[in-house]
Amino acid sequence: MDPSFWHERWSARQIGFHEGQPNAMLVKHFARLKLAAGSRIFVPLCGKSRDLGWLLEQGHSVAGVELSRIAVEELFEELGVSPAIENRGPLMLFSFEDLAVFVGDFFKLTADQLGSVDAVYDRAALVALPASMRPDYARHLASLSGSVPQLLISFDYDQSATNGPPFSVPGSEIEKHYGKAYRAELVESAAISGPLSQRCTGTEQAWLLSPA
Ligand SMILES: C[S@@+](CC[C@H](N)C(=O)[O-])C[C@H]1O[C@@H](n2cnc3c(N)ncnc32)[C@H](O)[C@@H]1O
């Protein structure tokens, strides 16, 4: 999916994916990652999600990457803090205390730039990408994070009912991307709600990926 698609969505404020509160499945299942206090969580394709603030409130550090500078400026504004802004090759780094967000293309972020992370939280990242991009996304995520434990929120619905994003990524596909490195456990499956429920029926699923 072309970066211009997402830049246009942010400019036109077509951000129905943005939840104004921490994701319910994150809040419910985050403890399953069994992280030590002060762990560092990587949130790919983070938008301006309230989940980042919630993770910080749990006493963790957070690293994100997001294509849209608009999103990242609003993220820090809504947290009520002024980030330091630095160039990092083709990306920029916005940071304040325990929060570091790279602005730019996820696929251009390197493991050296990101630094080590203890867990990955993916909400509306894998499912934001078309099928042709998802294998590269999963491979690059593994190269960045070293297959640390992951909480992944996904959708499972009939893809012929509506076009993504968000796309349907059922358990069989999650197994294909992550089955070698992880044991995948479905920890919740609930009827799709929110804007997507006007386009299709299906389930929103929380997956716990534990290193195999
Ligand atoms: C569906 S939104 C989800 C945002 C956030 N995870 C949330 O839960 O609100 C997907 C986000 O990924 C960003 N994005 C898409 N492709 C990207 C890429 N290649 N690199 C970095 N961010 C990307 C978009 O700008 C958009 O904000």
The ligand as a Tripos MOL2 file, in Angstrom:
@<TRIPOS>MOLECULE
LIG
   27    29     1     0     0
SMALL
NO_CHARGES

@<TRIPOS>ATOM
      1 C1         -4.7600    1.4250   10.6610 C.3       1 LIG1
      2 S1         -3.6590    2.6410   11.2480 S.3       1 LIG1
      3 C2         -3.3570    2.0480   12.9180 C.3       1 LIG1
      4 C3         -2.6620    3.0350   13.8030 C.3       1 LIG1
      5 C4         -2.5010    2.5710   15.2550 C.3       1 LIG1
      6 N1         -1.8030    1.3110   15.3510 N.3       1 LIG1
      7 C5         -3.8160    2.5030   15.9650 C.2       1 LIG1
      8 O1         -4.1450    1.4490   16.5170 O.co2     1 LIG1
      9 O2         -4.5290    3.5230   15.9910 O.co2     1 LIG1
     10 C6         -2.1870    2.2200   10.4020 C.3       1 LIG1
     11 C7         -1.1010    3.2510   10.5560 C.3       1 LIG1
     12 O3          0.0780    2.7880    9.9390 O.3       1 LIG1
     13 C8          0.7280    3.8780    9.3340 C.3       1 LIG1
     14 N2          1.5730    3.2700    8.2860 N.ar      1 LIG1
     15 C9          1.1660    2.6580    7.1600 C.ar      1 LIG1
     16 N3          2.2130    2.1830    6.4690 N.ar      1 LIG1
     17 C10         3.3250    2.4920    7.1880 C.ar      1 LIG1
     18 C11         4.7180    2.2800    7.0050 C.ar      1 LIG1
     19 N4          5.1890    1.6390    5.9190 N.pl3     1 LIG1
     20 N5          5.5740    2.7380    7.9300 N.ar      1 LIG1
     21 C12         5.1110    3.3850    9.0360 C.ar      1 LIG1
     22 N6          3.7940    3.6190    9.2810 N.ar      1 LIG1
     23 C13         2.9210    3.1780    8.3550 C.ar      1 LIG1
     24 C14        -0.3950    4.7590    8.8230 C.3       1 LIG1
     25 O4         -0.0110    6.0970    8.6400 O.3       1 LIG1
     26 C15        -1.4270    4.5990    9.9320 C.3       1 LIG1
     27 O5         -1.3100    5.5940   10.9060 O.3       1 LIG1
@<TRIPOS>BOND
     1     1     2 1
     2     2     3 1
     3     2    10 1
     4     3     4 1
     5     4     5 1
     6     5     6 1
     7     5     7 1
     8     7     8 2
     9     7     9 1
    10    10    11 1
    11    11    12 1
    12    11    26 1
    13    12    13 1
    14    13    14 1
    15    13    24 1
    16    14    15 ar
    17    14    23 ar
    18    15    16 ar
    19    16    17 ar
    20    17    18 ar
    21    17    23 ar
    22    18    19 1
    23    18    20 ar
    24    20    21 ar
    25    21    22 ar
    26    22    23 ar
    27    24    25 1
    28    24    26 1
    29    26    27 1
@<TRIPOS>SUBSTRUCTURE
     1 LIG1         1 GROUP 0 **** ****
